[in-house]
Amino acid sequence: MTFKYNQVYLNATSTITGPYEAKGPFNKLYDKSYDNFYCGTKTWEQAESKMLVESVDILLAKKKKIKDEIDLHISGDLLNQIVSTNYASKTLGIPLIGIYSACSTSVLGLILGSNMIDSDQIKNCVVSVSSHNNGSEKQFRQPVEYGGPKRKTATFTVTGAASAYLSREQSPIKIESATIGKVVDLGIKDPYHMGAAMAPSAASTIFQHLEEMNRDISYYDLVLTGDLGIYGKKILKEYMRVEYHIDLKNYDDSACMIYDLENQPVYAGGSGPACLPLVVYSYLLDKMRKKEIKKVLLVATGALLSPTMTNQKLSIPSISHAISLEVQDDLS
């Protein structure tokens, strides 16, 4: 399902990270970074919720808005019952739509907000996501204290939170179109190889978007996937070439960008709902505002696994959602 938007803009963003992200290549572009995983709280889960609240506060300060002026907050995270979002919302007091789409949550939130703005249901919204390395590891795999070794195909969940302000207020970055993806399952059962599980859904959504928008891949200056990692990135390129006869030339993956892969112990790269927006809202939007990149297709990828189903030896389905951002040269 693909949507074309008439007047929806990305007006402002905010980014908060943990210690590993702060040592990555975009450290100077983040709004705030913590030097430890607790962020001044007692637990990792509380730390994630705190970062989420702070990302909204920073965003509203940039827009000089108060919370009562925000029609809707759309937010999600990786923890059970999206507790980071729920506890943050208790503090924020903004009407909430809590969503879960694993690591594709960021783009799904942008799509939902854009649809509601474009149809005049709301005037504005804040879209947020968060994730925490230690909290996610404890929930989906093993507590970090366990110290279990991982395969080189594993990814390192990003610690951070990111928020975006959407409205009809014209700005240099327009949300041009979006595609909601389908659940795809090619039988991958390894929870330490999320790139292999998610690459087919990314390919499906990219092809679906191009078909429904009647576009060639060359329309975009950059196609950026969410968190496939170095191995999933290679799989996607090969899968697109073989299955859809599409050559992904202007392509990258945020999981391969957010860390210094040569000097940081992060396995195959980053992952988590915050991975893609932290790269986009810092590095990529900076490039777009400078008009070095004008048309981008963001493809957030999500592995829809749970420990229960993984322990039952079931395969891991995945879903990917895409959204197109374009630089507006004429804002008259």
Contacts in CASP RR format, 6 or more apart in sequence:
PFRMAT RR
TARGET T0000
AUTHOR 0000-0000-0000
METHOD contacts of the structure
MODEL  1
MTFKYNQVYLNATSTITGPYEAKGPFNKLYDKSYDNFYCGTKTWEQAESK
MLVESVDILLAKKKKIKDEIDLHISGDLLNQIVSTNYASKTLGIPLIGIY
SACSTSVLGLILGSNMIDSDQIKNCVVSVSSHNNGSEKQFRQPVEYGGPK
RKTATFTVTGAASAYLSREQSPIKIESATIGKVVDLGIKDPYHMGAAMAP
SAASTIFQHLEEMNRDISYYDLVLTGDLGIYGKKILKEYMRVEYHIDLKN
YDDSACMIYDLENQPVYAGGSGPACLPLVVYSYLLDKMRKKEIKKVLLVA
TGALLSPTMTNQKLSIPSISHAISLEVQDDLS
1 179 0 8 1.000
1 180 0 8 1.000
1 181 0 8 1.000
2 177 0 8 1.000
2 178 0 8 1.000
2 179 0 8 1.000
2 180 0 8 1.000
2 208 0 8 1.000
2 209 0 8 1.000
2 212 0 8 1.000
2 213 0 8 1.000
3 111 0 8 1.000
3 114 0 8 1.000
3 115 0 8 1.000
3 118 0 8 1.000
3 177 0 8 1.000
3 178 0 8 1.000
3 179 0 8 1.000
4 176 0 8 1.000
4 177 0 8 1.000
4 213 0 8 1.000
5 114 0 8 1.000
5 118 0 8 1.000
5 174 0 8 1.000
5 175 0 8 1.000
5 176 0 8 1.000
5 177 0 8 1.000
5 178 0 8 1.000
6 118 0 8 1.000
7 118 0 8 1.000
7 168 0 8 1.000
7 170 0 8 1.000
8 113 0 8 1.000
8 114 0 8 1.000
8 117 0 8 1.000
8 118 0 8 1.000
8 166 0 8 1.000
8 167 0 8 1.000
8 168 0 8 1.000
8 174 0 8 1.000
8 175 0 8 1.000
9 166 0 8 1.000
9 167 0 8 1.000
9 168 0 8 1.000
9 169 0 8 1.000
9 170 0 8 1.000
9 171 0 8 1.000
9 173 0 8 1.000
9 174 0 8 1.000
9 175 0 8 1.000
10 164 0 8 1.000
10 165 0 8 1.000
10 166 0 8 1.000
10 171 0 8 1.000
10 173 0 8 1.000
10 174 0 8 1.000
10 175 0 8 1.000
10 285 0 8 1.000
10 325 0 8 1.000
11 63 0 8 1.000
11 165 0 8 1.000
11 166 0 8 1.000
11 167 0 8 1.000
11 169 0 8 1.000
11 171 0 8 1.000
11 173 0 8 1.000
12 59 0 8 1.000
12 62 0 8 1.000
12 63 0 8 1.000
12 164 0 8 1.000
12 165 0 8 1.000
13 59 0 8 1.000
13 162 0 8 1.000
13 163 0 8 1.000
13 164 0 8 1.000
13 165 0 8 1.000
13 277 0 8 1.000
13 280 0 8 1.000
13 281 0 8 1.000
13 285 0 8 1.000
14 31 0 8 1.000
14 55 0 8 1.000
14 56 0 8 1.000
14 58 0 8 1.000
14 59 0 8 1.000
14 62 0 8 1.000
14 162 0 8 1.000
14 163 0 8 1.000
14 164 0 8 1.000
14 281 0 8 1.000
15 29 0 8 1.000
15 30 0 8 1.000
15 31 0 8 1.000
15 32 0 8 1.000
15 55 0 8 1.000
15 160 0 8 1.000
15 161 0 8 1.000
15 162 0 8 1.000
15 277 0 8 1.000
15 278 0 8 1.000
15 281 0 8 1.000
15 282 0 8 1.000
16 30 0 8 1.000
16 31 0 8 1.000
16 32 0 8 1.000
16 33 0 8 1.000
16 34 0 8 1.000
16 51 0 8 1.000
16 54 0 8 1.000
16 55 0 8 1.000
16 58 0 8 1.000
16 160 0 8 1.000
16 161 0 8 1.000
16 162 0 8 1.000
17 27 0 8 1.000
17 30 0 8 1.000
17 32 0 8 1.000
17 33 0 8 1.000
17 34 0 8 1.000
17 158 0 8 1.000
17 159 0 8 1.000
17 160 0 8 1.000
17 278 0 8 1.000
18 33 0 8 1.000
18 34 0 8 1.000
18 35 0 8 1.000
18 36 0 8 1.000
18 37 0 8 1.000
18 39 0 8 1.000
18 51 0 8 1.000
18 159 0 8 1.000
18 160 0 8 1.000
19 33 0 8 1.000
19 34 0 8 1.000
19 35 0 8 1.000
19 36 0 8 1.000
19 37 0 8 1.000
19 159 0 8 1.000
20 133 0 8 1.000
20 156 0 8 1.000
20 158 0 8 1.000
20 159 0 8 1.000
20 259 0 8 1.000
20 264 0 8 1.000
20 266 0 8 1.000
21 27 0 8 1.000
21 30 0 8 1.000
21 33 0 8 1.000
21 158 0 8 1.000
21 159 0 8 1.000
21 160 0 8 1.000
21 258 0 8 1.000
21 259 0 8 1.000
21 278 0 8 1.000
22 30 0 8 1.000
22 33 0 8 1.000
22 34 0 8 1.000
22 35 0 8 1.000
23 259 0 8 1.000
23 260 0 8 1.000
23 264 0 8 1.000
24 258 0 8 1.000
24 259 0 8 1.000
24 260 0 8 1.000
24 264 0 8 1.000
25 257 0 8 1.000
25 258 0 8 1.000
25 259 0 8 1.000
25 260 0 8 1.000
25 283 0 8 1.000
26 257 0 8 1.000
26 258 0 8 1.000
26 278 0 8 1.000
26 279 0 8 1.000
26 282 0 8 1.000
26 283 0 8 1.000
27 33 0 8 1.000
29 282 0 8 1.000
29 283 0 8 1.000
29 286 0 8 1.000
30 278 0 8 1.000
30 282 0 8 1.000
31 55 0 8 1.000
31 58 0 8 1.000
32 54 0 8 1.000
32 58 0 8 1.000
34 40 0 8 1.000
34 47 0 8 1.000
34 51 0 8 1.000
34 159 0 8 1.000
37 44 0 8 1.000
37 47 0 8 1.000
37 132 0 8 1.000
37 133 0 8 1.000
37 134 0 8 1.000
37 159 0 8 1.000
38 44 0 8 1.000
38 47 0 8 1.000
39 47 0 8 1.000
39 50 0 8 1.000
39 51 0 8 1.000
40 47 0 8 1.000
40 50 0 8 1.000
41 47 0 8 1.000
41 50 0 8 1.000
44 132 0 8 1.000
44 134 0 8 1.000
44 135 0 8 1.000
44 138 0 8 1.000
45 79 0 8 1.000
45 83 0 8 1.000
45 84 0 8 1.000
45 132 0 8 1.000
45 135 0 8 1.000
46 87 0 8 1.000
47 132 0 8 1.000
48 77 0 8 1.000
48 79 0 8 1.000
48 84 0 8 1.000
48 130 0 8 1.000
48 131 0 8 1.000
48 132 0 8 1.000
48 135 0 8 1.000
48 159 0 8 1.000
48 160 0 8 1.000
48 161 0 8 1.000
49 83 0 8 1.000
49 84 0 8 1.000
49 85 0 8 1.000
49 87 0 8 1.000
49 88 0 8 1.000
49 130 0 8 1.000
50 88 0 8 1.000
51 130 0 8 1.000
51 132 0 8 1.000
51 159 0 8 1.000
51 160 0 8 1.000
51 161 0 8 1.000
52 75 0 8 1.000
52 77 0 8 1.000
52 84 0 8 1.000
52 85 0 8 1.000
52 88 0 8 1.000
52 128 0 8 1.000
52 130 0 8 1.000
52 161 0 8 1.000
52 163 0 8 1.000
53 88 0 8 1.000
53 91 0 8 1.000
53 92 0 8 1.000
54 161 0 8 1.000
55 128 0 8 1.000
55 130 0 8 1.000
55 161 0 8 1.000
55 162 0 8 1.000
55 163 0 8 1.000
56 73 0 8 1.000
56 88 0 8 1.000
56 92 0 8 1.000
56 94 0 8 1.000
56 126 0 8 1.000
56 128 0 8 1.000
56 163 0 8 1.000
58 163 0 8 1.000
59 126 0 8 1.000
59 163 0 8 1.000
59 164 0 8 1.000
59 165 0 8 1.000
60 66 0 8 1.000
60 67 0 8 1.000
60 70 0 8 1.000
60 126 0 8 1.000
60 165 0 8 1.000
62 165 0 8 1.000
63 165 0 8 1.000
65 165 0 8 1.000
67 92 0 8 1.000
67 93 0 8 1.000
67 94 0 8 1.000
69 124 0 8 1.000
70 94 0 8 1.000
70 124 0 8 1.000
70 125 0 8 1.000
70 126 0 8 1.000
71 95 0 8 1.000
71 122 0 8 1.000
71 123 0 8 1.000
71 124 0 8 1.000
71 125 0 8 1.000
72 94 0 8 1.000
72 95 0 8 1.000
72 96 0 8 1.000
72 97 0 8 1.000
72 113 0 8 1.000
72 116 0 8 1.000
72 122 0 8 1.000
72 124 0 8 1.000
72 125 0 8 1.000
72 126 0 8 1.000
73 89 0 8 1.000
73 92 0 8 1.000
73 94 0 8 1.000
73 95 0 8 1.000
73 96 0 8 1.000
73 97 0 8 1.000
73 125 0 8 1.000
73 126 0 8 1.000
73 127 0 8 1.000
73 128 0 8 1.000
74 96 0 8 1.000
74 97 0 8 1.000
74 98 0 8 1.000
74 99 0 8 1.000
74 109 0 8 1.000
74 112 0 8 1.000
74 113 0 8 1.000
74 125 0 8 1.000
74 126 0 8 1.000
74 127 0 8 1.000
74 128 0 8 1.000
75 82 0 8 1.000
75 85 0 8 1.000
75 88 0 8 1.000
75 89 0 8 1.000
75 96 0 8 1.000
75 97 0 8 1.000
75 98 0 8 1.000
75 99 0 8 1.000
75 126 0 8 1.000
75 127 0 8 1.000
75 128 0 8 1.000
75 129 0 8 1.000
75 130 0 8 1.000
76 82 0 8 1.000
76 84 0 8 1.000
76 85 0 8 1.000
76 98 0 8 1.000
76 99 0 8 1.000
76 100 0 8 1.000
76 105 0 8 1.000
76 128 0 8 1.000
76 129 0 8 1.000
76 130 0 8 1.000
76 273 0 8 1.000
77 83 0 8 1.000
77 84 0 8 1.000
77 85 0 8 1.000
77 100 0 8 1.000
77 105 0 8 1.000
77 129 0 8 1.000
77 130 0 8 1.000
77 131 0 8 1.000
77 273 0 8 1.000
78 102 0 8 1.000
78 103 0 8 1.000
78 131 0 8 1.000
78 132 0 8 1.000
78 136 0 8 1.000
78 139 0 8 1.000
78 140 0 8 1.000
78 157 0 8 1.000
78 272 0 8 1.000
78 273 0 8 1.000
79 132 0 8 1.000
79 135 0 8 1.000
79 136 0 8 1.000
79 139 0 8 1.000
80 139 0 8 1.000
82 98 0 8 1.000
82 99 0 8 1.000
82 100 0 8 1.000
84 130 0 8 1.000
84 132 0 8 1.000
85 96 0 8 1.000
85 98 0 8 1.000
85 128 0 8 1.000
85 130 0 8 1.000
86 96 0 8 1.000
86 98 0 8 1.000
88 128 0 8 1.000
88 130 0 8 1.000
89 96 0 8 1.000
89 98 0 8 1.000
94 126 0 8 1.000
97 112 0 8 1.000
99 105 0 8 1.000
99 108 0 8 1.000
99 109 0 8 1.000
99 112 0 8 1.000
101 108 0 8 1.000
101 300 0 8 1.000
101 302 0 8 1.000
101 319 0 8 1.000
101 321 0 8 1.000
102 272 0 8 1.000
102 273 0 8 1.000
102 302 0 8 1.000
102 303 0 8 1.000
102 304 0 8 1.000
102 305 0 8 1.000
102 318 0 8 1.000
102 319 0 8 1.000
103 131 0 8 1.000
103 194 0 8 1.000
103 198 0 8 1.000
103 226 0 8 1.000
103 227 0 8 1.000
103 271 0 8 1.000
103 272 0 8 1.000
103 273 0 8 1.000
103 275 0 8 1.000
103 276 0 8 1.000
103 300 0 8 1.000
103 301 0 8 1.000
103 302 0 8 1.000
103 303 0 8 1.000
104 226 0 8 1.000
104 273 0 8 1.000
104 300 0 8 1.000
104 301 0 8 1.000
104 302 0 8 1.000
104 319 0 8 1.000
104 320 0 8 1.000
104 321 0 8 1.000
105 129 0 8 1.000
105 273 0 8 1.000
105 300 0 8 1.000
106 127 0 8 1.000
106 129 0 8 1.000
106 162 0 8 1.000
106 273 0 8 1.000
106 274 0 8 1.000
106 276 0 8 1.000
106 277 0 8 1.000
106 300 0 8 1.000
107 178 0 8 1.000
107 276 0 8 1.000
107 298 0 8 1.000
107 299 0 8 1.000
107 300 0 8 1.000
107 321 0 8 1.000
107 322 0 8 1.000
107 323 0 8 1.000
108 180 0 8 1.000
108 300 0 8 1.000
108 321 0 8 1.000
109 127 0 8 1.000
109 129 0 8 1.000
110 127 0 8 1.000
110 164 0 8 1.000
110 166 0 8 1.000
110 175 0 8 1.000
110 178 0 8 1.000
110 323 0 8 1.000
111 178 0 8 1.000
111 180 0 8 1.000
111 321 0 8 1.000
111 323 0 8 1.000
112 127 0 8 1.000
113 122 0 8 1.000
113 125 0 8 1.000
113 127 0 8 1.000
113 166 0 8 1.000
114 166 0 8 1.000
114 175 0 8 1.000
114 178 0 8 1.000
114 323 0 8 1.000
116 122 0 8 1.000
116 125 0 8 1.000
117 123 0 8 1.000
117 124 0 8 1.000
117 125 0 8 1.000
117 166 0 8 1.000
117 167 0 8 1.000
117 168 0 8 1.000
123 167 0 8 1.000
123 168 0 8 1.000
124 165 0 8 1.000
124 166 0 8 1.000
124 167 0 8 1.000
124 168 0 8 1.000
124 169 0 8 1.000
125 165 0 8 1.000
125 166 0 8 1.000
125 167 0 8 1.000
126 163 0 8 1.000
126 164 0 8 1.000
126 165 0 8 1.000
126 166 0 8 1.000
127 163 0 8 1.000
127 164 0 8 1.000
127 166 0 8 1.000
128 161 0 8 1.000
128 162 0 8 1.000
128 163 0 8 1.000
128 164 0 8 1.000
129 161 0 8 1.000
129 162 0 8 1.000
129 273 0 8 1.000
129 274 0 8 1.000
129 277 0 8 1.000
130 160 0 8 1.000
130 161 0 8 1.000
130 162 0 8 1.000
130 273 0 8 1.000
130 274 0 8 1.000
131 157 0 8 1.000
131 158 0 8 1.000
131 159 0 8 1.000
131 160 0 8 1.000
131 272 0 8 1.000
131 273 0 8 1.000
131 274 0 8 1.000
131 275 0 8 1.000
132 157 0 8 1.000
132 159 0 8 1.000
132 160 0 8 1.000
133 144 0 8 1.000
133 156 0 8 1.000
133 157 0 8 1.000
133 158 0 8 1.000
133 159 0 8 1.000
134 144 0 8 1.000
134 159 0 8 1.000
135 157 0 8 1.000
136 157 0 8 1.000
136 272 0 8 1.000
137 143 0 8 1.000
137 144 0 8 1.000
137 157 0 8 1.000
138 144 0 8 1.000
139 307 0 8 1.000
140 191 0 8 1.000
140 305 0 8 1.000
140 306 0 8 1.000
140 307 0 8 1.000
141 191 0 8 1.000
141 192 0 8 1.000
141 307 0 8 1.000
142 148 0 8 1.000
150 192 0 8 1.000
150 267 0 8 1.000
151 190 0 8 1.000
151 192 0 8 1.000
151 193 0 8 1.000
151 267 0 8 1.000
152 267 0 8 1.000
152 268 0 8 1.000
153 190 0 8 1.000
153 192 0 8 1.000
153 193 0 8 1.000
153 195 0 8 1.000
153 196 0 8 1.000
153 231 0 8 1.000
153 267 0 8 1.000
153 268 0 8 1.000
154 192 0 8 1.000
154 193 0 8 1.000
154 194 0 8 1.000
154 267 0 8 1.000
154 268 0 8 1.000
155 194 0 8 1.000
155 195 0 8 1.000
155 227 0 8 1.000
155 229 0 8 1.000
155 255 0 8 1.000
155 266 0 8 1.000
155 267 0 8 1.000
155 268 0 8 1.000
155 269 0 8 1.000
155 270 0 8 1.000
155 271 0 8 1.000
156 259 0 8 1.000
156 265 0 8 1.000
156 266 0 8 1.000
156 267 0 8 1.000
156 269 0 8 1.000
156 270 0 8 1.000
156 271 0 8 1.000
157 270 0 8 1.000
157 271 0 8 1.000
157 272 0 8 1.000
158 227 0 8 1.000
158 258 0 8 1.000
158 270 0 8 1.000
158 271 0 8 1.000
158 272 0 8 1.000
158 274 0 8 1.000
158 275 0 8 1.000
158 278 0 8 1.000
159 274 0 8 1.000
160 274 0 8 1.000
160 278 0 8 1.000
161 274 0 8 1.000
162 274 0 8 1.000
162 277 0 8 1.000
162 278 0 8 1.000
162 281 0 8 1.000
164 277 0 8 1.000
164 281 0 8 1.000
166 175 0 8 1.000
170 328 0 8 1.000
170 331 0 8 1.000
171 328 0 8 1.000
171 331 0 8 1.000
172 288 0 8 1.000
172 289 0 8 1.000
172 327 0 8 1.000
172 328 0 8 1.000
172 331 0 8 1.000
173 285 0 8 1.000
173 288 0 8 1.000
173 289 0 8 1.000
173 325 0 8 1.000
173 326 0 8 1.000
173 327 0 8 1.000
173 328 0 8 1.000
174 325 0 8 1.000
174 326 0 8 1.000
174 327 0 8 1.000
174 328 0 8 1.000
175 323 0 8 1.000
175 324 0 8 1.000
175 325 0 8 1.000
176 295 0 8 1.000
176 324 0 8 1.000
176 325 0 8 1.000
176 326 0 8 1.000
177 209 0 8 1.000
177 213 0 8 1.000
177 323 0 8 1.000
177 324 0 8 1.000
178 321 0 8 1.000
178 322 0 8 1.000
178 323 0 8 1.000
178 324 0 8 1.000
179 205 0 8 1.000
179 208 0 8 1.000
179 209 0 8 1.000
179 212 0 8 1.000
179 321 0 8 1.000
179 322 0 8 1.000
179 323 0 8 1.000
180 321 0 8 1.000
181 201 0 8 1.000
181 204 0 8 1.000
181 205 0 8 1.000
181 208 0 8 1.000
181 319 0 8 1.000
181 320 0 8 1.000
181 321 0 8 1.000
181 322 0 8 1.000
182 201 0 8 1.000
182 204 0 8 1.000
182 205 0 8 1.000
182 208 0 8 1.000
182 319 0 8 1.000
183 201 0 8 1.000
183 304 0 8 1.000
183 317 0 8 1.000
183 318 0 8 1.000
183 319 0 8 1.000
184 200 0 8 1.000
184 201 0 8 1.000
184 204 0 8 1.000
184 317 0 8 1.000
184 318 0 8 1.000
184 319 0 8 1.000
185 315 0 8 1.000
185 316 0 8 1.000
185 317 0 8 1.000
185 318 0 8 1.000
186 197 0 8 1.000
186 200 0 8 1.000
186 315 0 8 1.000
187 197 0 8 1.000
187 315 0 8 1.000
187 316 0 8 1.000
188 196 0 8 1.000
188 197 0 8 1.000
188 315 0 8 1.000
188 316 0 8 1.000
189 310 0 8 1.000
189 313 0 8 1.000
189 314 0 8 1.000
189 315 0 8 1.000
189 316 0 8 1.000
190 196 0 8 1.000
190 197 0 8 1.000
190 316 0 8 1.000
191 305 0 8 1.000
191 310 0 8 1.000
191 316 0 8 1.000
193 231 0 8 1.000
194 227 0 8 1.000
194 228 0 8 1.000
194 271 0 8 1.000
194 302 0 8 1.000
194 303 0 8 1.000
194 316 0 8 1.000
195 227 0 8 1.000
195 228 0 8 1.000
195 229 0 8 1.000
195 231 0 8 1.000
195 232 0 8 1.000
195 235 0 8 1.000
195 268 0 8 1.000
195 301 0 8 1.000
195 303 0 8 1.000
196 231 0 8 1.000
196 232 0 8 1.000
196 235 0 8 1.000
197 303 0 8 1.000
197 305 0 8 1.000
197 316 0 8 1.000
197 317 0 8 1.000
197 318 0 8 1.000
198 227 0 8 1.000
198 228 0 8 1.000
198 232 0 8 1.000
198 301 0 8 1.000
198 302 0 8 1.000
198 303 0 8 1.000
198 318 0 8 1.000
198 320 0 8 1.000
199 228 0 8 1.000
199 232 0 8 1.000
199 235 0 8 1.000
199 236 0 8 1.000
199 239 0 8 1.000
199 301 0 8 1.000
200 239 0 8 1.000
200 318 0 8 1.000
201 301 0 8 1.000
201 302 0 8 1.000
201 318 0 8 1.000
201 319 0 8 1.000
201 320 0 8 1.000
202 225 0 8 1.000
202 226 0 8 1.000
202 228 0 8 1.000
202 236 0 8 1.000
202 299 0 8 1.000
202 301 0 8 1.000
202 320 0 8 1.000
203 236 0 8 1.000
203 239 0 8 1.000
203 240 0 8 1.000
203 243 0 8 1.000
203 244 0 8 1.000
204 320 0 8 1.000
205 299 0 8 1.000
205 320 0 8 1.000
205 321 0 8 1.000
205 322 0 8 1.000
206 217 0 8 1.000
206 223 0 8 1.000
206 240 0 8 1.000
206 244 0 8 1.000
206 246 0 8 1.000
206 297 0 8 1.000
206 299 0 8 1.000
206 320 0 8 1.000
206 322 0 8 1.000
207 240 0 8 1.000
207 243 0 8 1.000
207 244 0 8 1.000
207 246 0 8 1.000
209 215 0 8 1.000
209 297 0 8 1.000
209 322 0 8 1.000
209 324 0 8 1.000
210 216 0 8 1.000
210 217 0 8 1.000
210 219 0 8 1.000
210 246 0 8 1.000
217 223 0 8 1.000
217 246 0 8 1.000
217 247 0 8 1.000
217 248 0 8 1.000
217 249 0 8 1.000
217 250 0 8 1.000
218 250 0 8 1.000
219 295 0 8 1.000
220 250 0 8 1.000
220 295 0 8 1.000
220 296 0 8 1.000
220 297 0 8 1.000
220 324 0 8 1.000
221 250 0 8 1.000
221 293 0 8 1.000
221 294 0 8 1.000
221 295 0 8 1.000
221 296 0 8 1.000
222 250 0 8 1.000
222 251 0 8 1.000
222 252 0 8 1.000
222 284 0 8 1.000
222 293 0 8 1.000
222 295 0 8 1.000
222 296 0 8 1.000
222 297 0 8 1.000
223 248 0 8 1.000
223 250 0 8 1.000
223 251 0 8 1.000
223 252 0 8 1.000
223 296 0 8 1.000
223 297 0 8 1.000
223 299 0 8 1.000
224 251 0 8 1.000
224 252 0 8 1.000
224 253 0 8 1.000
224 254 0 8 1.000
224 276 0 8 1.000
224 279 0 8 1.000
224 280 0 8 1.000
224 284 0 8 1.000
224 296 0 8 1.000
224 297 0 8 1.000
224 298 0 8 1.000
224 299 0 8 1.000
225 233 0 8 1.000
225 236 0 8 1.000
225 251 0 8 1.000
225 252 0 8 1.000
225 253 0 8 1.000
225 254 0 8 1.000
225 276 0 8 1.000
225 299 0 8 1.000
225 300 0 8 1.000
225 301 0 8 1.000
225 320 0 8 1.000
226 253 0 8 1.000
226 254 0 8 1.000
226 255 0 8 1.000
226 275 0 8 1.000
226 276 0 8 1.000
226 298 0 8 1.000
226 299 0 8 1.000
226 300 0 8 1.000
226 301 0 8 1.000
227 253 0 8 1.000
227 254 0 8 1.000
227 255 0 8 1.000
227 269 0 8 1.000
227 270 0 8 1.000
227 271 0 8 1.000
227 272 0 8 1.000
227 275 0 8 1.000
227 276 0 8 1.000
227 301 0 8 1.000
227 302 0 8 1.000
228 235 0 8 1.000
228 236 0 8 1.000
228 253 0 8 1.000
228 255 0 8 1.000
228 301 0 8 1.000
229 253 0 8 1.000
229 255 0 8 1.000
229 256 0 8 1.000
229 268 0 8 1.000
229 269 0 8 1.000
229 270 0 8 1.000
229 271 0 8 1.000
230 253 0 8 1.000
230 255 0 8 1.000
230 256 0 8 1.000
230 261 0 8 1.000
230 268 0 8 1.000
230 269 0 8 1.000
231 268 0 8 1.000
232 253 0 8 1.000
232 268 0 8 1.000
233 251 0 8 1.000
233 252 0 8 1.000
233 253 0 8 1.000
233 255 0 8 1.000
233 256 0 8 1.000
236 248 0 8 1.000
236 251 0 8 1.000
236 253 0 8 1.000
237 248 0 8 1.000
237 251 0 8 1.000
240 246 0 8 1.000
240 247 0 8 1.000
240 248 0 8 1.000
241 247 0 8 1.000
241 248 0 8 1.000
254 270 0 8 1.000
254 275 0 8 1.000
254 276 0 8 1.000
254 278 0 8 1.000
254 279 0 8 1.000
254 280 0 8 1.000
255 268 0 8 1.000
255 269 0 8 1.000
255 270 0 8 1.000
255 271 0 8 1.000
255 275 0 8 1.000
256 269 0 8 1.000
256 270 0 8 1.000
257 279 0 8 1.000
257 283 0 8 1.000
258 269 0 8 1.000
258 270 0 8 1.000
258 275 0 8 1.000
258 278 0 8 1.000
258 279 0 8 1.000
259 266 0 8 1.000
259 269 0 8 1.000
259 270 0 8 1.000
261 269 0 8 1.000
273 300 0 8 1.000
276 298 0 8 1.000
276 300 0 8 1.000
280 298 0 8 1.000
284 293 0 8 1.000
284 296 0 8 1.000
287 293 0 8 1.000
288 294 0 8 1.000
288 296 0 8 1.000
288 325 0 8 1.000
288 327 0 8 1.000
289 327 0 8 1.000
291 327 0 8 1.000
291 329 0 8 1.000
293 327 0 8 1.000
294 326 0 8 1.000
294 327 0 8 1.000
295 324 0 8 1.000
295 325 0 8 1.000
295 326 0 8 1.000
295 327 0 8 1.000
296 324 0 8 1.000
296 325 0 8 1.000
296 326 0 8 1.000
297 322 0 8 1.000
297 323 0 8 1.000
297 324 0 8 1.000
298 322 0 8 1.000
298 323 0 8 1.000
298 324 0 8 1.000
298 325 0 8 1.000
299 320 0 8 1.000
299 321 0 8 1.000
299 322 0 8 1.000
300 320 0 8 1.000
300 321 0 8 1.000
300 322 0 8 1.000
301 318 0 8 1.000
301 319 0 8 1.000
301 320 0 8 1.000
302 318 0 8 1.000
302 319 0 8 1.000
302 320 0 8 1.000
303 316 0 8 1.000
303 317 0 8 1.000
303 318 0 8 1.000
304 316 0 8 1.000
304 317 0 8 1.000
304 318 0 8 1.000
304 319 0 8 1.000
305 316 0 8 1.000
305 317 0 8 1.000
309 316 0 8 1.000
310 316 0 8 1.000
END
